[in-house]
Amino acid sequence: MSKQQKPNKNNDLLRYAGLGGQIFVSLGLSVWLGLKADQWFGLPFPLLVWLFPLAVLTMMILKLIRDSSKKKKNDPD
């Protein structure tokens, strides 16, 4: 094992840990924004509280797939 492999694994760990935090914060903000938007539009049912987090989660999963597939394509192993 060379010295270059170990920092790459630590870098990947930090990147995916950061992505987990980003998902957590994004979902929280989207729920809050959905609550405020439902109140502002006066909807009798929580439509936007469900749609905003669903859209955020879908975008985050697509980002994760795109990032991980780029890693595999550029990986020399």
Secondary structure, DSSP 8 states (H G I E B T S, - for coil): --TTHHHHHHHHHHHHHHHHHHHHHHHHHHHHHHHHHHHHHT-SS-HHHHHHHHHHHHHHHHHHHHHHHHHHHH---
